[in-house]
C-alpha cells in the first residue's frame, strides 16, 4: 500500500469501491499475519469527514478497522503509546499503520451509549474523560 495515500476530505476517498477493496485487502493481510481469518462480509459502518470504520467478522470475533483522515491520523500513534504505557486501559491493537492512520482493533463490546442508555452522553463523558486523560 502506498504511504502517500491522499485522504482528501475523507468521505470522497472512502466512498469509492476501489478504496474499500484496498482497505479490505490490507485488513485481510494483517489478519492473516496474526492467525485470524475473515469469515464474512466486511461492512462500512461509519463514514465521516474525519474517519471511516469497517467491521469484519473473523475466526476470533469481530474486528474494527478505523481509517483516520489527516486531522485525526495522530490517534493511531497515540493509541500505540497508550497501549505501551497503560495496556490495562486500552484494547490491544491487532495492526496499526501510523503513516496512513489506520488501526485494527478487536471488538470492545457495547459502546458507551449502548451501555448507559439512561445517562446522557455528555454526562458520561464528563465523568470518563478526566480519568482517561
C-alpha positions in Angstrom: 0.0 0.0 0.0 1.3 3.4 -0.8 2.2 5.6 2.1 1.3 8.7 0.1 -2.4 7.9 0.1 -4.4 11.1 -0.5 -7.1 11.2 2.2 -8.8 14.1 0.5 -11.8 15.1 2.6 -12.3 11.6 3.7 -15.8 10.9 2.5 -14.8 11.5 -1.1 -12.0 8.9 -0.9 -13.7 6.4 1.4 -16.9 6.3 -0.6 -15.2 4.6 -3.6 -15.4 0.8 -4.1 -11.8 0.8 -5.1 -10.7 2.3 -1.7 -12.9 -0.2 0.1 -11.4 -3.1 -1.8 -7.9 -1.8 -1.0 -8.8 -1.4 2.7 -10.3 -4.9 2.9 -7.2 -6.4 1.2 -4.9 -4.5 3.7 -7.1 -5.8 6.5 -7.0 -9.4 5.3 -3.2 -9.3 5.1 -3.0 -8.0 8.7 -5.5 -10.6 9.9 -3.6 -13.5 8.3 -0.4 -12.3 9.9 -1.9 -12.8 13.4 -3.7 -16.0 12.6 -7.2 -14.6 12.0 -9.4 -15.2 9.0 -12.2 -13.1 7.8 -15.4 -15.2 7.8 -17.9 -12.9 6.1 -18.9 -9.6 4.6 -16.9 -6.5 5.7 -19.3 -3.7 6.4 -18.5 0.1 6.3 -20.4 1.2 9.4 -19.3 4.8 9.7 -18.4 7.3 7.0 -17.5 10.7 8.4 -15.2 13.5 7.2 -12.7 12.7 9.9 -12.7 8.8 9.7 -14.4 5.7 8.5 -14.9 2.4 10.2 -15.1 -1.1 8.7 -16.3 -4.1 10.7 -15.2 -7.6 9.8 -16.3 -10.9 11.2 -13.3 -13.2 11.9 -12.5 -16.6 13.3 -11.5 -14.7 16.5 -14.6 -12.5 16.7 -15.4 -9.1 15.1 -12.6 -6.7 14.4 -12.8 -3.0 13.5 -10.6 -1.1 11.0 -10.6 2.6 11.6 -9.1 4.7 8.8 -8.5 8.2 10.0 -8.3 11.4 8.0 -5.4 13.9 8.2 -6.9 15.7 11.2 -7.2 12.5 13.3 -4.5 10.3 12.0 -2.3 11.1 15.0 -4.7 9.0 17.1 -3.0 5.8 15.8 0.4 6.8 17.2 -1.3 8.0 20.4 -3.0 4.6 20.7 0.4 2.9 20.3 1.7 5.0 23.2 -1.3 4.2 25.4 -1.1 0.5 24.6 2.6 0.6 25.7 2.2 2.8 28.8 -1.3 1.8 30.1 -2.2 -1.5 28.5 -4.9 -2.3 31.0 -6.9 0.7 29.9 -7.0 0.1 26.1 -7.7 -2.8 23.7 -4.7 -4.5 22.3 -4.4 -3.5 18.6 -4.2 -6.2 16.0 -2.5 -3.9 13.5 -1.5 -0.3 13.1 -0.1 1.9 10.4 0.8 5.4 11.7 1.8 6.6 8.3 -1.6 6.2 6.8 -3.5 6.5 10.1 -5.1 3.0 10.2 -5.7 0.8 13.2 -7.4 -2.6 13.6 -8.9 -3.4 17.0 -10.8 -6.4 18.4 -14.4 -5.8 19.3 -14.6 -3.9 22.6 -18.2 -4.7 23.3 -21.1 -2.2 23.6 -20.4 1.5 23.0 -20.8 3.9 25.9 -24.2 5.0 24.6 -25.3 1.4 24.5 -24.0 0.6 28.0 -25.6 3.7 29.6 -28.8 4.5 27.7 -30.3 6.3 30.7 -27.3 8.6 31.1 -26.7 11.3 28.6 -23.5 11.0 26.6 -22.4 14.4 27.8 -22.8 13.4 31.5 -20.9 10.2 30.9 -18.1 11.9 29.1 -17.7 14.5 31.9 -17.1 11.6 34.2 -14.9 9.4 32.0 -12.7 11.9 30.1 -10.7 13.1 33.2 -10.0 9.5 34.1 -8.9 8.8 30.5 -6.7 11.9 30.4 
